[in-house]
Amino acid sequence: MNGPGQDPGSHERLWEFIPLGDYRSPQRPTASAARERWASLRRLFGKWSDGADKPAKAEGELGRLPEQRLDVLVRPLDWDASAAALDSALAQSAGEGPVSFVIGPPHSGQADLLRCWAAKHDAPSIEAPRYEDILAGDGGWLAAWPSGAEPWVLPRLEHCWLRHAAGLGLVRELLQRALAGELGRGLIGCDSWAWSYLGQVAPLVASSAMTLQAFDGRRLARLFRSLAAVEGAGGVRFCDARTGKVILAIDDDDDGDGGPALQHLAARARGNPGTARLLWRAWLRSEPEPASDREKAGAGERGGFGVEQTVWVSGLRDGLELPGSLDEETALVLHALLLHNGLPASILADLLPVHRVRVHTVVLQLAAAGIIARDGADRWRVTAPAYAAVRVFLHGLGFLIDAL
């Protein structure tokens, strides 16, 4: 059994870094796109059916899996293999400049990857300055830069600036000095939305920016197998709750690519394995077990399945829809959260031409709808299930969006 995040083959075939401009998001299967258009028409003209669309397992027949079972079936991404692939990419680009940039979309985990890489290379990992210091233009953060430490790593460039009249001076000075080689050799991670904005207002070198190759359905199948800690006899089948078909089987003999279902997931996640993992985990369901079988299920929670288990994947084709009442103020809030990869509500209110009370009201409304959620650092972020719809919404209004 492979470790979490590891591929049975070479690291580069699963985890691969490419120039940012070469990124291409996976396409949905033709049949899936047609089904979504048909479902949209049915929502407009009424839910009539001849019974052909009856799902194999209705949502009401299924229950959410316990967290400890999910932790077995979908473990966290382990960035060791990705860090090895990053090493290969950096070796190929050696000598192109003092600084390399790693760009990732929301929920991609690029900051965790860079922290893992820094630990492997015994490189200092530099935390972003405080918001108060950014607005005050406090040069103490740059003055304390680790002298003579090469390479250094800055995992979150998106947290080193604010879209405010006083919020760009520090990041401009940082980038100017870094790109001139005054800070030594370094590696900078940046969220894709911040990268798009900073490219308009600060010195950047696009040629030195790379990103993780998009994960299509085949790569997701290999990734999800590696994340499932299933050992011993039996195995697990992940089945589509709508069609009843097996999407993915975790056993020694299966090496399928997940078919249209995982390609559909890859397209919805725009090739981002971090988002795909979060969606996959959120969609897993099980049939209620008789009380007499619950003790037997305990072995499954520890990863030792005696017989093949069926896990249902529900909601694969049901994207989160935004309320039709979203206004321009709501769009401004969502755009600011994406540009900075999350902000505390208090800072968010300082950045927008919207009354503070209204900002807090919008935040609460978006949170209640599952569109944003607060992370462990008290920052509000757009959730993985809502991200695709929010991106389309902002693009439709003419807002600057990212390239990934």
C-alpha positions as CSV (number, residue, x, y, z in Angstrom):
1,M,0.0,0.0,0.0
2,N,1.4,3.4,-1.0
3,G,1.8,6.2,1.5
4,P,-0.5,9.2,1.4
5,G,0.0,11.3,-1.7
6,Q,2.4,8.8,-3.3
7,D,2.0,7.4,-6.7
8,P,2.8,3.8,-7.7
9,G,5.0,5.2,-10.5
10,S,7.3,8.2,-10.6
11,H,6.5,11.3,-8.7
12,E,6.6,13.4,-11.9
13,R,3.8,11.5,-13.6
14,L,1.3,12.3,-10.8
15,W,2.8,15.5,-9.5
16,E,4.4,17.8,-12.1
17,F,5.1,21.5,-12.3
18,I,4.7,23.4,-15.5
19,P,5.1,27.1,-16.5
20,L,2.0,29.1,-15.4
21,G,1.1,30.1,-18.9
22,D,0.9,26.4,-20.0
23,Y,-1.9,25.5,-17.5
24,R,-5.1,24.1,-19.1
25,S,-8.1,23.2,-17.1
26,P,-9.6,19.8,-17.8
27,Q,-12.7,19.6,-19.9
28,R,-16.0,18.0,-18.9
29,P,-17.0,14.8,-20.7
30,T,-19.4,15.7,-23.5
31,A,-22.2,13.6,-22.0
32,S,-21.8,15.3,-18.6
33,A,-22.1,18.8,-20.2
34,A,-25.2,17.8,-22.1
35,R,-26.8,16.4,-18.9
36,E,-26.1,19.6,-17.1
37,R,-27.8,21.6,-19.9
38,W,-30.8,19.3,-19.7
39,A,-31.0,19.6,-15.9
40,S,-30.9,23.4,-16.3
41,L,-33.8,23.3,-18.7
42,R,-35.8,21.1,-16.4
43,R,-35.2,23.5,-13.5
44,L,-36.6,26.3,-15.7
45,F,-39.6,24.5,-17.1
46,G,-40.5,22.1,-14.3
47,K,-39.3,18.8,-12.9
48,W,-41.2,16.4,-15.2
49,S,-39.9,12.9,-15.6
50,D,-40.8,9.6,-17.1
51,G,-39.0,7.8,-14.3
52,A,-35.8,7.2,-16.3
53,D,-33.9,9.6,-14.1
54,K,-34.6,7.8,-10.9
55,P,-31.3,7.6,-9.0
56,A,-29.9,4.2,-7.9
57,K,-29.7,5.6,-4.3
58,A,-31.7,8.7,-3.3
59,E,-30.2,11.2,-0.9
60,G,-32.7,10.3,1.7
61,E,-31.6,6.7,1.7
62,L,-28.0,7.6,2.5
63,G,-26.3,9.0,5.5
64,R,-23.1,11.0,6.0
65,L,-20.1,9.1,7.0
66,P,-18.5,9.6,10.4
67,E,-15.4,11.8,10.4
68,Q,-13.1,9.0,11.5
69,R,-14.3,6.9,8.6
70,L,-13.7,9.8,6.2
71,D,-10.3,10.2,7.7
72,V,-9.5,6.6,6.6
73,L,-11.1,6.9,3.1
74,V,-9.8,10.3,2.2
75,R,-6.6,11.1,4.1
76,P,-5.0,14.6,3.9
77,L,-2.6,15.3,1.0
78,D,0.9,14.4,1.9
79,W,3.2,16.9,0.1
80,D,6.4,14.8,0.1
81,A,5.8,13.6,-3.5
82,S,4.8,17.0,-4.7
83,A,7.9,18.5,-3.0
84,A,10.1,16.0,-4.9
85,A,8.5,17.1,-8.2
86,L,9.0,20.7,-7.3
87,D,12.7,19.9,-6.8
88,S,12.9,18.6,-10.3
89,A,11.2,21.7,-11.7
90,L,13.5,24.0,-9.8
91,A,16.6,22.1,-11.0
92,Q,15.5,22.6,-14.6
93,S,15.0,26.3,-14.1
94,A,18.2,26.9,-12.1
95,G,20.0,30.1,-13.1
96,E,16.9,31.8,-14.5
97,G,16.7,34.3,-11.7
98,P,17.1,34.7,-7.9
99,V,13.5,34.0,-7.2
100,S,11.0,31.4,-8.3
101,F,7.2,31.6,-7.9
102,V,4.8,28.8,-7.2
103,I,1.2,29.8,-8.0
104,G,-1.8,27.9,-6.9
105,P,-5.6,28.5,-6.9
106,P,-7.7,28.6,-3.7
107,H,-7.7,25.3,-1.7
108,S,-4.7,24.0,-3.7
109,G,-2.5,23.8,-0.6
110,Q,0.5,25.5,-2.2
111,A,1.5,27.1,1.1
112,D,1.6,23.7,2.8
113,L,3.6,22.3,-0.1
114,L,6.2,25.1,0.3
115,R,6.4,24.6,4.0
116,C,7.0,20.9,3.4
117,W,9.7,21.8,0.8
118,A,11.3,24.3,3.3
119,A,11.5,21.6,6.0
120,K,13.1,19.2,3.6
121,H,15.8,21.7,2.7
122,D,16.2,23.2,6.1
123,A,15.2,26.5,4.7
124,P,13.7,29.3,6.7
125,S,9.9,29.7,6.1
126,I,8.9,33.3,6.4
127,E,5.5,34.2,7.7
128,A,3.6,37.2,6.3
129,P,3.6,40.5,8.2
130,R,0.7,41.6,10.3
131,Y,-2.1,43.5,8.6
132,E,-1.4,46.5,10.9
133,D,2.3,46.5,9.7
134,I,1.3,46.4,6.1
135,L,-1.0,49.4,6.4
136,A,1.6,51.3,8.4
137,G,4.3,50.6,5.9
138,D,6.5,49.2,8.7
139,G,9.8,48.2,7.2
140,G,10.7,46.1,10.2
141,W,9.5,42.9,8.6
142,L,11.8,43.3,5.6
143,A,14.7,44.5,7.8
144,A,14.4,41.2,9.8
145,W,14.8,39.1,6.6
146,P,17.1,36.1,7.3
147,S,20.5,37.3,6.3
148,G,22.6,34.8,4.3
149,A,20.0,32.1,4.5
150,E,19.6,30.5,1.0
151,P,17.2,29.4,-0.1
152,W,14.5,31.1,1.9
153,V,10.7,30.4,1.4
154,L,7.8,32.8,1.6
155,P,4.7,30.5,1.4
156,R,2.0,33.2,1.2
157,L,2.7,36.3,-0.8
158,E,-1.1,36.9,-0.9
159,H,-1.0,37.8,2.8
160,C,1.8,40.4,2.3
161,W,-0.4,43.2,0.8
162,L,-3.9,44.7,1.0
163,R,-5.9,46.3,-1.7
164,H,-5.8,49.7,0.0
165,A,-4.0,53.0,-0.7
166,A,-1.5,52.2,2.0
167,G,-1.4,48.4,1.4
168,L,0.9,48.0,-1.5
169,G,4.2,49.8,-0.5
170,L,5.6,46.8,1.4
171,V,5.0,44.2,-1.2
172,R,6.3,46.4,-4.0
173,E,9.5,46.9,-2.0
174,L,9.7,43.2,-1.3
175,L,9.3,42.1,-4.9
176,Q,11.7,44.8,-6.2
177,R,14.5,43.7,-3.8
178,A,13.8,40.0,-4.2
179,L,13.9,40.2,-8.0
180,A,17.1,42.3,-8.0
181,G,18.8,39.5,-5.9
182,E,19.2,41.7,-2.8
183,L,17.5,39.1,-0.6
184,G,19.4,36.1,-2.0
185,R,17.9,33.0,-3.6
186,G,14.3,32.3,-2.7
187,L,11.0,30.6,-3.4
188,I,7.7,32.5,-3.2
189,G,4.2,31.0,-3.1
190,C,1.2,33.0,-4.2
191,D,-2.5,32.4,-4.6
192,S,-3.6,32.7,-8.2
193,W,-6.0,35.6,-7.6
194,A,-3.4,37.7,-5.8
195,W,-1.0,37.0,-8.6
196,S,-3.3,38.3,-11.2
197,Y,-3.8,41.5,-9.2
198,L,-0.2,42.1,-8.2
199,G,0.8,41.7,-11.9
200,Q,-1.0,44.9,-12.5
201,V,0.5,47.0,-9.7
202,A,3.9,45.5,-8.8
203,P,7.1,44.1,-10.5
204,L,6.7,40.5,-11.3
205,V,8.5,38.1,-13.7
206,A,5.9,35.8,-15.2
207,S,8.6,33.6,-16.8
208,S,9.7,32.4,-13.4
209,A,6.2,31.4,-12.2
210,M,5.2,27.7,-12.2
211,T,2.1,25.8,-11.1
212,L,1.0,22.3,-10.5
213,Q,-0.1,20.4,-13.6
214,A,-3.9,20.0,-13.8
215,F,-5.3,16.8,-12.5
216,D,-7.6,15.1,-15.0
217,G,-9.8,12.1,-14.1
218,R,-7.0,9.6,-14.4
219,R,-4.7,11.4,-12.1
220,L,-7.6,11.9,-9.6
221,A,-8.2,8.2,-9.6
222,R,-4.6,7.4,-8.8
223,L,-4.6,10.2,-6.1
224,F,-7.8,8.9,-4.4
225,R,-6.5,5.4,-4.3
226,S,-3.3,6.6,-2.6
227,L,-5.4,8.6,0.0
228,A,-7.5,5.6,1.0
229,A,-6.0,3.7,3.9
230,V,-7.6,0.3,3.1
231,E,-5.7,-2.8,4.1
232,G,-6.3,-6.5,4.4
233,A,-9.0,-8.5,2.7
234,G,-11.8,-7.0,0.8
235,G,-11.6,-3.4,-0.3
236,V,-13.9,-0.5,-1.0
237,R,-16.0,0.4,-4.0
238,F,-17.0,4.0,-4.6
239,C,-20.3,3.9,-6.5
240,D,-22.2,6.7,-8.2
241,A,-25.5,7.2,-6.2
242,R,-27.3,8.3,-9.4
243,T,-26.3,5.5,-11.8
244,G,-25.2,2.8,-9.4
245,K,-22.0,2.3,-11.4
246,V,-18.6,1.8,-9.8
247,I,-16.5,4.9,-10.1
248,L,-13.4,3.7,-8.3
249,A,-12.4,0.4,-6.6
250,I,-9.7,0.3,-4.0
251,D,-8.1,-3.2,-4.2
252,D,-5.0,-4.7,-5.5
253,D,-6.4,-5.4,-9.0
254,D,-8.1,-2.2,-10.0
255,D,-6.2,0.4,-11.9
256,G,-9.2,2.1,-13.8
257,D,-9.3,5.8,-14.4
258,G,-12.6,6.6,-12.8
259,G,-14.3,7.2,-16.1
260,P,-16.6,10.2,-16.9
261,A,-17.4,10.7,-13.2
262,L,-13.9,11.6,-12.1
263,Q,-13.3,13.6,-15.3
264,H,-16.4,15.6,-14.4
265,L,-15.0,16.1,-10.9
266,A,-11.6,17.2,-12.4
267,A,-13.4,19.8,-14.6
268,R,-15.5,21.1,-11.8
269,A,-12.3,21.5,-9.6
270,R,-10.5,23.1,-12.6
271,G,-7.7,20.5,-12.2
272,N,-7.0,21.5,-8.6
273,P,-6.4,18.3,-6.6
274,G,-7.0,20.1,-3.3
275,T,-10.4,21.2,-4.3
276,A,-11.2,17.8,-5.9
277,R,-10.2,16.1,-2.6
278,L,-12.5,18.4,-0.5
279,L,-15.4,17.8,-2.9
280,W,-14.9,14.0,-3.0
281,R,-14.8,13.8,0.8
282,A,-18.0,15.9,1.1
283,W,-19.9,13.7,-1.3
284,L,-19.2,10.3,0.3
285,R,-22.3,8.6,1.8
286,S,-23.2,5.2,3.2
287,E,-26.4,3.2,3.7
288,P,-27.7,3.0,7.3
289,E,-26.3,-0.1,9.0
290,P,-28.4,-2.3,11.3
291,A,-27.4,-1.9,14.9
292,S,-26.0,-5.5,14.9
293,D,-23.5,-4.6,12.2
294,R,-22.1,-1.5,13.8
295,E,-19.5,-3.3,15.8
296,K,-18.3,-5.0,12.7
297,A,-18.0,-1.6,11.0
298,G,-15.5,-0.6,13.6
299,A,-12.9,-2.6,11.8
300,G,-13.6,-0.5,8.7
301,E,-13.1,2.7,10.6
302,R,-9.6,1.5,11.4
303,G,-8.9,0.6,7.8
304,G,-9.2,-3.2,8.1
305,F,-12.2,-4.1,5.9
306,G,-13.0,-7.8,6.0
307,V,-15.3,-7.8,3.0
308,E,-15.7,-5.3,0.2
309,Q,-17.5,-2.2,1.3
310,T,-19.7,0.1,-0.8
311,V,-19.4,3.9,-0.4
312,W,-21.9,6.0,-2.4
313,V,-20.9,9.2,-4.1
314,S,-23.8,11.6,-3.9
315,G,-24.0,15.1,-5.4
316,L,-21.4,14.5,-8.1
317,R,-23.4,16.5,-10.6
318,D,-25.1,18.9,-8.3
319,G,-23.1,22.1,-8.2
320,L,-23.7,24.7,-5.5
321,E,-25.9,27.4,-7.0
322,L,-25.6,31.0,-5.8
323,P,-28.7,32.9,-4.7
324,G,-30.1,35.1,-7.5
325,S,-30.3,38.1,-5.2
326,L,-26.6,38.7,-5.0
327,D,-25.8,42.4,-5.5
328,E,-22.7,44.5,-6.3
329,E,-21.8,44.8,-2.6
330,T,-21.8,41.1,-2.2
331,A,-19.6,40.8,-5.3
332,L,-17.2,43.3,-3.8
333,V,-16.9,41.2,-0.6
334,L,-16.4,37.9,-2.5
335,H,-13.8,39.5,-4.8
336,A,-11.8,40.9,-1.9
337,L,-11.8,37.6,-0.1
338,L,-10.5,35.8,-3.2
339,L,-7.8,38.5,-4.0
340,H,-6.4,38.0,-0.5
341,N,-7.1,34.3,-0.1
342,G,-9.2,35.1,2.9
343,L,-9.5,38.0,5.3
344,P,-10.9,38.7,8.8
345,A,-14.2,40.6,8.7
346,S,-12.7,43.6,10.5
347,I,-9.9,44.0,7.9
348,L,-12.4,43.3,5.0
349,A,-14.6,46.2,6.2
350,D,-11.5,48.6,6.0
351,L,-10.9,47.7,2.3
352,L,-14.3,48.2,0.7
353,P,-16.4,51.3,-0.2
354,V,-19.3,49.7,1.7
355,H,-20.6,50.6,5.2
356,R,-19.0,48.4,7.9
357,V,-22.4,47.2,9.2
358,R,-23.4,46.2,5.6
359,V,-20.1,44.2,5.2
360,H,-20.7,42.2,8.3
361,T,-24.3,41.5,7.2
362,V,-23.2,40.3,3.8
363,V,-20.5,38.1,5.5
364,L,-23.1,36.5,7.7
365,Q,-25.5,35.9,4.8
366,L,-22.8,34.3,2.7
367,A,-21.7,32.1,5.6
368,A,-25.3,30.9,6.2
369,A,-25.5,29.9,2.5
370,G,-22.3,27.9,2.7
371,I,-20.6,30.2,0.2
372,I,-17.9,31.3,2.7
373,A,-16.5,29.8,5.9
374,R,-14.0,30.9,8.6
375,D,-10.7,29.1,8.7
376,G,-8.5,28.3,11.7
377,A,-6.8,31.8,11.4
378,D,-10.2,33.6,11.7
379,R,-10.2,34.5,8.0
380,W,-13.3,34.2,5.9
381,R,-12.7,32.3,2.7
382,V,-14.8,31.1,-0.3
383,T,-15.6,27.5,0.3
384,A,-14.5,24.7,-2.1
385,P,-18.1,23.7,-3.1
386,A,-19.0,27.4,-3.9
387,Y,-15.7,28.4,-5.6
388,A,-16.6,27.5,-9.2
389,A,-19.9,29.3,-9.1
390,V,-18.4,32.4,-7.4
391,R,-15.7,32.5,-10.1
392,V,-18.3,32.4,-12.9
393,F,-20.4,35.0,-11.1
394,L,-17.5,37.5,-10.7
395,H,-16.3,36.9,-14.3
396,G,-19.7,37.6,-15.6
397,L,-19.7,41.0,-13.8
398,G,-16.4,41.9,-15.3
399,F,-14.2,41.5,-12.2
400,L,-10.5,40.6,-12.5
401,I,-10.2,36.8,-12.1
402,D,-7.3,34.4,-11.9
403,A,-5.7,32.5,-14.8
404,L,-6.2,29.0,-13.2
